[in-house]
């Protein structure tokens, strides 16, 4: 329920702080209760002795926090490979995170991430404009290989509303140029004439085998 609430708030560009000083007493009380739960969630999420269900619930709560230490906890859990369920929960929370440091901190450990973790991390980063810029920075610096970015994500960057992002993506993903070279290489194929007799001989040989 809290996740759905947070997604709804994000769609309207609102946060808990928006309701902290509300004239509605019940609303203020709800905000206080959520914040109180968040304050203890970090320790629970990180404790391997706590039942998995409780850790997952704590991870979900951490998506509400903008604290840097909380962000580091989520990144640690999202990039570990020991527990897939906890990893997925942490990745989902990172998608909802509003901390501006997320792209920088998530990319800080990039060289040590396995391929599966990198794919999930890229999806998170490319879900926000600042993350897109950091990914482009990483490619320009040699930290991220262009091939690591899925084709559909490249297309999104190439068609982005931000001109700067489009221009940088065009320079880093010269897909159109590569495609043109391939087409040019085989452009004369349509002009070639077939030899029916030889084709029939090949066909019979293959069928006979």
MARBADO-610787 format. One record per residue (C-alpha): residue number from 1; x, y, z. Coordinates in steps of 0.001 Angstrom, whole numbers. Example, Ala and Ser with C-alpha at 12.3 -4.5 7.8 and 13.67 -1.06 7.14 Angstrom:
BEGIN
<pt seq="1" px="12300" py="-4500" pz="7800"/>
<pt seq="2" px="13670" py="-1060" pz="7140"/>
REM end
This chain:
BEGIN
<pt seq="1" px="0" py="0" pz="0"/>
<pt seq="2" px="2839" py="2388" pz="869"/>
<pt seq="3" px="4547" py="1660" pz="-2443"/>
<pt seq="4" px="1362" py="2474" pz="-4348"/>
<pt seq="5" px="1002" py="5677" pz="-2344"/>
<pt seq="6" px="4557" py="6693" pz="-3099"/>
<pt seq="7" px="4156" py="6002" pz="-6817"/>
<pt seq="8" px="1023" py="8146" pz="-6830"/>
<pt seq="9" px="2857" py="10974" pz="-5056"/>
<pt seq="10" px="5735" py="10771" pz="-7509"/>
<pt seq="11" px="3396" py="11016" pz="-10478"/>
<pt seq="12" px="2169" py="14294" pz="-8983"/>
<pt seq="13" px="5708" py="15368" pz="-8036"/>
<pt seq="14" px="4887" py="15316" pz="-4318"/>
<pt seq="15" px="6656" py="13896" pz="-1277"/>
<pt seq="16" px="6018" py="13271" pz="2412"/>
<pt seq="17" px="7363" py="16735" pz="3137"/>
<pt seq="18" px="4450" py="18120" pz="1141"/>
<pt seq="19" px="2068" py="16921" pz="3851"/>
<pt seq="20" px="4201" py="17403" pz="6962"/>
<pt seq="21" px="2578" py="20765" pz="7716"/>
<pt seq="22" px="-880" py="19872" pz="6496"/>
<pt seq="23" px="-3873" py="21328" pz="8335"/>
<pt seq="24" px="-5301" py="17795" pz="8383"/>
<pt seq="25" px="-4331" py="16264" pz="11735"/>
<pt seq="26" px="-4788" py="12683" pz="10551"/>
<pt seq="27" px="-2580" py="13314" pz="7539"/>
<pt seq="28" px="174" py="14792" pz="9710"/>
<pt seq="29" px="-82" py="11803" pz="12036"/>
<pt seq="30" px="239" py="9412" pz="9098"/>
<pt seq="31" px="3361" py="11218" pz="7887"/>
<pt seq="32" px="4878" py="11019" pz="11383"/>
<pt seq="33" px="4109" py="7291" pz="11574"/>
<pt seq="34" px="5738" py="6609" pz="8211"/>
<pt seq="35" px="8835" py="8580" pz="9157"/>
<pt seq="36" px="9078" py="6716" pz="12454"/>
<pt seq="37" px="8966" py="3389" pz="10626"/>
<pt seq="38" px="11603" py="4537" pz="8142"/>
<pt seq="39" px="14055" py="5502" pz="10889"/>
<pt seq="40" px="14461" py="1904" pz="12045"/>
<pt seq="41" px="14171" py="238" pz="8644"/>
<pt seq="42" px="17832" py="663" pz="7673"/>
<pt seq="43" px="19111" py="-1569" pz="10464"/>
<pt seq="44" px="16459" py="-4205" pz="9798"/>
<pt seq="45" px="17148" py="-4287" pz="6057"/>
<pt seq="46" px="20873" py="-4833" pz="6651"/>
<pt seq="47" px="20527" py="-7492" pz="9369"/>
<pt seq="48" px="21052" py="-10980" pz="7925"/>
<pt seq="49" px="19584" py="-12520" pz="11082"/>
<pt seq="50" px="16197" py="-10909" pz="10493"/>
<pt seq="51" px="13587" py="-12972" pz="8571"/>
<pt seq="52" px="13590" py="-12281" pz="4830"/>
<pt seq="53" px="9995" py="-11013" pz="4777"/>
<pt seq="54" px="10811" py="-8410" pz="7423"/>
<pt seq="55" px="13924" py="-7322" pz="5557"/>
<pt seq="56" px="11959" py="-6934" pz="2333"/>
<pt seq="57" px="9348" py="-4830" pz="4118"/>
<pt seq="58" px="12118" py="-2653" pz="5563"/>
<pt seq="59" px="13700" py="-2241" pz="2127"/>
<pt seq="60" px="10360" py="-1074" pz="753"/>
<pt seq="61" px="10170" py="1574" pz="3468"/>
<pt seq="62" px="13655" py="2831" pz="2647"/>
<pt seq="63" px="12429" py="4069" pz="-723"/>
<pt seq="64" px="10846" py="6966" pz="1190"/>
<pt seq="65" px="14120" py="8114" pz="2731"/>
<pt seq="66" px="16494" py="10632" pz="1145"/>
<pt seq="67" px="19242" py="9937" pz="3671"/>
<pt seq="68" px="22628" py="9181" pz="2062"/>
<pt seq="69" px="23333" py="6245" pz="4387"/>
<pt seq="70" px="19965" py="4742" pz="3503"/>
<pt seq="71" px="20792" py="5149" pz="-183"/>
<pt seq="72" px="24091" py="3310" pz="311"/>
<pt seq="73" px="22249" py="492" pz="2090"/>
<pt seq="74" px="19824" py="133" pz="-811"/>
<pt seq="75" px="22647" py="129" pz="-3351"/>
<pt seq="76" px="24515" py="-2536" pz="-1382"/>
<pt seq="77" px="21419" py="-4740" pz="-1304"/>
<pt seq="78" px="20536" py="-4044" pz="-4938"/>
<pt seq="79" px="23989" py="-5057" pz="-6158"/>
<pt seq="80" px="24514" py="-8151" pz="-4012"/>
<pt seq="81" px="23850" py="-11538" pz="-5593"/>
<pt seq="82" px="23284" py="-13724" pz="-2518"/>
<pt seq="83" px="19541" py="-13137" pz="-2286"/>
<pt seq="84" px="17535" py="-12483" pz="-5459"/>
<pt seq="85" px="14327" py="-11441" pz="-3661"/>
<pt seq="86" px="16132" py="-8882" pz="-1528"/>
<pt seq="87" px="18023" py="-7632" pz="-4557"/>
<pt seq="88" px="14794" py="-7122" pz="-6500"/>
<pt seq="89" px="13152" py="-5321" pz="-3561"/>
<pt seq="90" px="16149" py="-2993" pz="-3252"/>
<pt seq="91" px="16155" py="-2284" pz="-6991"/>
<pt seq="92" px="12459" py="-1421" pz="-6842"/>
<pt seq="93" px="13122" py="969" pz="-3952"/>
<pt seq="94" px="15957" py="2608" pz="-5850"/>
<pt seq="95" px="13597" py="3273" pz="-8765"/>
<pt seq="96" px="11423" py="5280" pz="-6373"/>
<pt seq="97" px="14318" py="7061" pz="-4668"/>
<pt seq="98" px="14582" py="10824" pz="-5122"/>
<pt seq="99" px="18058" py="11278" pz="-3661"/>
<pt seq="100" px="20041" py="13254" pz="-6255"/>
<pt seq="101" px="23207" py="11324" pz="-5356"/>
<pt seq="102" px="21777" py="8012" pz="-6567"/>
<pt seq="103" px="23421" py="8002" pz="-10056"/>
<pt seq="104" px="26844" py="8917" pz="-8674"/>
<pt seq="105" px="26779" py="6385" pz="-5825"/>
<pt seq="106" px="25341" py="3589" pz="-7959"/>
<pt seq="107" px="28040" py="4039" pz="-10601"/>
<pt seq="108" px="30819" py="4218" pz="-8004"/>
<pt seq="109" px="30958" py="429" pz="-7705"/>
<pt seq="110" px="30422" py="-300" pz="-11407"/>
<pt seq="111" px="33752" py="-2119" pz="-12076"/>
<pt seq="112" px="32920" py="-4719" pz="-9405"/>
<pt seq="113" px="29326" py="-5426" pz="-10521"/>
<pt seq="114" px="28598" py="-8708" pz="-12312"/>
<pt seq="115" px="26784" py="-8529" pz="-15663"/>
<pt seq="116" px="23362" py="-9306" pz="-14172"/>
<pt seq="117" px="23701" py="-6496" pz="-11649"/>
<pt seq="118" px="24868" py="-4030" pz="-14281"/>
<pt seq="119" px="21760" py="-4665" pz="-16374"/>
<pt seq="120" px="19445" py="-3890" pz="-13466"/>
<pt seq="121" px="21492" py="-867" pz="-12443"/>
<pt seq="122" px="21381" py="573" pz="-15957"/>
<pt seq="123" px="17608" py="261" pz="-15998"/>
<pt seq="124" px="17438" py="2286" pz="-12778"/>
<pt seq="125" px="19868" py="4923" pz="-14009"/>
<pt seq="126" px="18225" py="5314" pz="-17389"/>
<pt seq="127" px="14878" py="5855" pz="-15735"/>
<pt seq="128" px="15797" py="9443" pz="-14786"/>
<pt seq="129" px="17448" py="12277" pz="-16698"/>
<pt seq="130" px="20333" py="12729" pz="-14260"/>
<pt seq="131" px="21009" py="9022" pz="-14458"/>
<pt seq="132" px="21059" py="9176" pz="-18241"/>
<pt seq="133" px="23665" py="11904" pz="-18123"/>
<pt seq="134" px="25800" py="9898" pz="-15712"/>
<pt seq="135" px="25572" py="6835" pz="-17952"/>
<pt seq="136" px="26715" py="8924" pz="-20911"/>
<pt seq="137" px="29546" py="10267" pz="-18746"/>
<pt seq="138" px="30502" py="6695" pz="-17883"/>
<pt seq="139" px="30582" py="5651" pz="-21533"/>
<pt seq="140" px="32687" py="8662" pz="-22486"/>
<pt seq="141" px="35115" py="7854" pz="-19664"/>
<pt seq="142" px="35348" py="4194" pz="-20617"/>
<pt seq="143" px="33659" py="3007" pz="-17431"/>
<pt seq="144" px="30615" py="1612" pz="-19267"/>
<pt seq="145" px="30785" py="-154" pz="-22617"/>
<pt seq="146" px="28282" py="1101" pz="-25203"/>
<pt seq="147" px="27251" py="-2506" pz="-25845"/>
<pt seq="148" px="26080" py="-2784" pz="-22237"/>
<pt seq="149" px="23218" py="-389" pz="-22971"/>
<pt seq="150" px="20217" py="-2311" pz="-24399"/>
<pt seq="151" px="19106" py="-1318" pz="-27901"/>
<pt seq="152" px="15721" py="-14" pz="-26741"/>
<pt seq="153" px="17446" py="2199" pz="-24160"/>
<pt seq="154" px="19844" py="3523" pz="-26807"/>
<pt seq="155" px="16881" py="4437" pz="-28988"/>
<pt seq="156" px="15282" py="6267" pz="-26068"/>
<pt seq="157" px="18480" py="8278" pz="-25586"/>
<pt seq="158" px="18735" py="9016" pz="-29306"/>
<pt seq="159" px="15167" py="10344" pz="-29300"/>
<pt seq="160" px="15281" py="12112" pz="-25928"/>
<pt seq="161" px="13616" py="15504" pz="-25603"/>
<pt seq="162" px="16832" py="16984" pz="-24178"/>
<pt seq="163" px="18985" py="18071" pz="-27128"/>
<pt seq="164" px="22233" py="17636" pz="-25196"/>
<pt seq="165" px="21364" py="14036" pz="-24340"/>
<pt seq="166" px="20402" py="13347" pz="-27966"/>
<pt seq="167" px="23654" py="14784" pz="-29305"/>
<pt seq="168" px="25815" py="12876" pz="-26850"/>
<pt seq="169" px="23934" py="9656" pz="-27522"/>
<pt seq="170" px="24311" py="10123" pz="-31280"/>
<pt seq="171" px="28074" py="10432" pz="-30850"/>
<pt seq="172" px="28287" py="7389" pz="-28575"/>
<pt seq="173" px="25852" py="5115" pz="-30422"/>
<pt seq="174" px="26511" py="5662" pz="-34171"/>
<pt seq="175" px="23984" py="2987" pz="-35112"/>
<pt seq="176" px="22739" py="4714" pz="-38237"/>
<pt seq="177" px="26233" py="5000" pz="-39655"/>
<pt seq="178" px="26977" py="1329" pz="-38985"/>
<pt seq="179" px="23699" py="282" pz="-40543"/>
<pt seq="180" px="24422" py="2365" pz="-43614"/>
<pt seq="181" px="27794" py="650" pz="-44048"/>
<pt seq="182" px="26199" py="-2784" pz="-43850"/>
<pt seq="183" px="23507" py="-1848" pz="-46357"/>
<pt seq="184" px="26082" py="-370" pz="-48716"/>
<pt seq="185" px="28198" py="-3504" pz="-48515"/>
<pt seq="186" px="25328" py="-5670" pz="-49705"/>
<pt seq="187" px="23583" py="-3131" pz="-51921"/>
<pt seq="188" px="24419" py="-5009" pz="-55124"/>
<pt seq="189" px="22808" py="-8236" pz="-53960"/>
<pt seq="190" px="19457" py="-7240" pz="-55481"/>
<pt seq="191" px="21132" py="-6894" pz="-58888"/>
<pt seq="192" px="22600" py="-10374" pz="-58926"/>
<pt seq="193" px="20985" py="-12915" pz="-61247"/>
<pt seq="194" px="20324" py="-16405" pz="-60032"/>
<pt seq="195" px="21372" py="-19603" pz="-61813"/>
<pt seq="196" px="18454" py="-21997" pz="-61664"/>
<pt seq="197" px="20393" py="-25082" pz="-62764"/>
<pt seq="198" px="23088" py="-24706" pz="-60134"/>
<pt seq="199" px="20476" py="-23934" pz="-57527"/>
<pt seq="200" px="18615" py="-27097" pz="-58360"/>
<pt seq="201" px="21829" py="-29145" pz="-58095"/>
<pt seq="202" px="22549" py="-27709" pz="-54615"/>
<pt seq="203" px="18958" py="-28349" pz="-53542"/>
<pt seq="204" px="19063" py="-31989" pz="-54671"/>
<pt seq="205" px="22430" py="-32535" pz="-53017"/>
<pt seq="206" px="21202" py="-31184" pz="-49682"/>
<pt seq="207" px="17988" py="-33184" pz="-49827"/>
<pt seq="208" px="19869" py="-36354" pz="-50711"/>
<pt seq="209" px="22081" py="-35960" pz="-47646"/>
REM end
